[in-house]
């Protein structure tokens, strides 16, 4: 059975695979992890889908890293 990005419970350990989708569920998770200023942009979405193994914790950490001055 395929992972449902719309309704499954997401954690930092949730793997990001080739079926990953930017859903409202993912956006809520990222807002919780990264704060109210979280946004997706094209470069960041391309990084998420670059084929390298990662989980949602890695995604949140990368967004935070990109925001550092």
C-alpha positions in Angstrom: 0.0 0.0 0.0 1.4 3.4 -1.0 2.1 6.1 1.6 -0.6 8.7 1.7 1.1 12.1 2.0 -2.3 13.8 2.5 -3.3 11.9 5.7 -0.5 9.8 7.2 1.2 10.9 10.4 4.5 12.6 9.5 7.6 12.4 11.7 11.2 13.5 11.3 11.9 9.8 10.4 9.4 9.7 7.5 11.4 8.8 4.4 11.1 11.0 1.3 10.9 8.8 -1.7 10.0 9.1 -5.4 6.3 9.3 -4.5 6.8 12.3 -2.2 4.2 15.1 -2.6 4.1 18.7 -1.3 0.7 18.4 0.5 -0.9 20.5 3.1 0.0 17.7 5.6 3.7 18.2 4.7 3.3 22.0 4.9 1.8 21.7 8.5 4.7 19.4 9.5 7.3 21.8 8.1 5.6 24.8 9.8 5.8 22.9 13.1 9.5 22.0 12.6 10.7 25.3 11.0 8.4 28.0 12.3 5.8 30.4 10.8 8.3 31.7 8.2 8.5 28.4 6.4 7.9 28.4 2.7 8.6 26.1 -0.3 10.5 27.6 -3.2 11.6 26.0 -6.5 15.2 25.4 -5.5 14.2 23.8 -2.2 11.6 21.6 -3.8 14.2 20.5 -6.4 16.6 19.6 -3.5 13.8 17.6 -1.8 13.3 15.6 -5.0 16.9 15.2 -6.1 16.9 11.4 -5.7 19.2 11.4 -2.7 18.0 9.4 0.3 16.5 11.6 3.0 13.8 11.9 5.6 11.6 14.8 6.6 14.0 15.6 9.5 16.7 16.1 6.8 14.3 18.3 4.9 13.5 20.5 7.9 17.2 20.7 8.8 18.1 21.8 5.3 15.5 24.5 5.2 16.7 25.8 8.5 20.3 25.7 7.2 19.4 27.7 4.1 17.8 30.4 6.3 21.0 30.9 8.4 22.7 34.3 7.7 
